[in-house]
Amino acid sequence: MIQAQGLTKRYGPKTAVEGLSLKVERGEVYALLGPNGAGKTTTLRMLATLVRPTAGRAEVAGFDVGKEPLEVRRRLGLVNGGMRVYDRLTGREVLAFFASFYGLEGRAFKEALDWVVALLEMEETLEKKVLEMSTGMRQKVVIARAILHRPPVLLLDEATAGLDVFARRALLDFVKTYRDLGNTVLYSTHVMPEAEEVADRVGFLHQGRLVYEGSKEEALAMGEGSLERAFIRKVREAA
Ligand SMILES: Nc1ncnc2c1ncn2[C@@H]1O[C@H](COP(=O)(O)OP(=O)(O)OP(=O)(O)O)[C@@H](O)[C@H]1O
């Protein structure tokens, strides 16, 4: 569902991502792991058609990110940590607003809303203003707006940043549920234990390069039970 070959992004003399190739299959959670500045955000933004690659190519759900960005956008959702929603609107109003971007109006909107409300258990957010919501409720609205169009591919970029323990738990459980519905999730984080919990496969990104890729089990075995140790080992080997 996600394929990248030689994906590269340079900002002037600075290389943010260098020759990145990866494949994520349907029904899989792929954790892209790396410290701040490793190139995770840039990679996700290229896949989401928000940043144009300097070189290389990528496809999402069979569509080229450079040549068919609208087809790609129809099939993916993006959640960034710390994403804001309009404080003065209710959950329902926020979702109606974003639904209109996807052409979901009238009956189609109602169906999408019913689906997302049941999936995220967020009935209580519908008539509440965002500024009156808990962090957890707000997070549900952020996720709901990203998946209203039922994208088969979901990109999450440091999505647990700033969440309290309840909201974080709900998000990790949601990732697994969304995967189990047959969707594909690219989960970017620097928090290794989160990847240990949700990932099927992992990729280690260091200074813009993918230095390792494998199943979570292989990576854990290499790190004697710890992804963190596996990551450090691969980064040292690549140096
Ligand atoms: N618009 C830009 N102009 C110049 N340099 C940039 C730009 N965007 C990112 N970079 C640089 O590219 C590198 C990779 O950044 P990126 O944000 O992709 O990393 P990251 O792994 O997502 O880290 P973080 O979690 O801190 O966002 C960093 O060195 C960053 O400073």
The ligand as an SDF file (V2000), in Angstrom:
LIG
                    3D

 31 33  0  0  0  0  0  0  0  0999 V2000
   11.7680   23.2650    5.5380 N   0  0  0  0  0  0  0  0  0  0  0  0
   13.0030   22.9080    5.9300 C   0  0  0  0  0  0  0  0  0  0  0  0
   14.0760   23.6540    5.6170 N   0  0  0  0  0  0  0  0  0  0  0  0
   15.3300   23.2750    6.0010 C   0  0  0  0  0  0  0  0  0  0  0  0
   15.6110   22.1600    6.6950 N   0  0  0  0  0  0  0  0  0  0  0  0
   14.5850   21.3760    7.0300 C   0  0  0  0  0  0  0  0  0  0  0  0
   13.2250   21.6920    6.6800 C   0  0  0  0  0  0  0  0  0  0  0  0
   12.4130   20.6970    7.1550 N   0  0  0  0  0  0  0  0  0  0  0  0
   13.2370   19.8360    7.7820 C   0  0  0  0  0  0  0  0  0  0  0  0
   14.5170   20.2170    7.7080 N   0  0  0  0  0  0  0  0  0  0  0  0
   15.6860   19.5080    8.2710 C   0  0  0  0  0  0  0  0  0  0  0  0
   15.6680   18.1740    7.8120 O   0  0  0  0  0  0  0  0  0  0  0  0
   16.0270   17.2710    8.8490 C   0  0  0  0  0  0  0  0  0  0  0  0
   14.9240   16.2500    9.0590 C   0  0  0  0  0  0  0  0  0  0  0  0
   13.7940   16.8940    9.6370 O   0  0  0  0  0  0  0  0  0  0  0  0
   12.4350   16.1460   10.0090 P   0  0  0  0  0  0  0  0  0  0  0  0
   11.5270   17.1580   10.6040 O   0  0  0  0  0  0  0  0  0  0  0  0
   11.9740   15.3890    8.8340 O   0  0  0  0  0  0  0  0  0  0  0  0
   12.9360   15.1330   11.1160 O   0  0  0  0  0  0  0  0  0  0  0  0
   12.0730   14.2920   12.1520 P   0  0  0  0  0  0  0  0  0  0  0  0
   12.7140   12.9550   12.2290 O   0  0  0  0  0  0  0  0  0  0  0  0
   10.6480   14.3460   11.8170 O   0  0  0  0  0  0  0  0  0  0  0  0
   12.3220   15.0640   13.4820 O   0  0  0  0  0  0  0  0  0  0  0  0
   11.2390   15.7680   14.4220 P   0  0  0  0  0  0  0  0  0  0  0  0
   10.6240   14.6400   15.1860 O   0  0  0  0  0  0  0  0  0  0  0  0
   12.0950   16.6840   15.2480 O   0  0  0  0  0  0  0  0  0  0  0  0
   10.2980   16.5010   13.5000 O   0  0  0  0  0  0  0  0  0  0  0  0
   16.3180   18.1130   10.0750 C   0  0  0  0  0  0  0  0  0  0  0  0
   17.7030   18.3360   10.1570 O   0  0  0  0  0  0  0  0  0  0  0  0
   15.6000   19.3970    9.7920 C   0  0  0  0  0  0  0  0  0  0  0  0
   16.2300   20.4900   10.4250 O   0  0  0  0  0  0  0  0  0  0  0  0
  1  2  1  0
  2  3  1  0
  2  7  2  0
  3  4  2  0
  4  5  1  0
  5  6  2  0
  6  7  1  0
  6 10  1  0
  7  8  1  0
  8  9  2  0
  9 10  1  0
 10 11  1  0
 11 12  1  0
 11 30  1  0
 12 13  1  0
 13 14  1  0
 13 28  1  0
 14 15  1  0
 15 16  1  0
 16 17  2  0
 16 18  1  0
 16 19  1  0
 19 20  1  0
 20 21  2  0
 20 22  1  0
 20 23  1  0
 23 24  1  0
 24 25  2  0
 24 26  1  0
 24 27  1  0
 28 29  1  0
 28 30  1  0
 30 31  1  0
M  END
$$$$
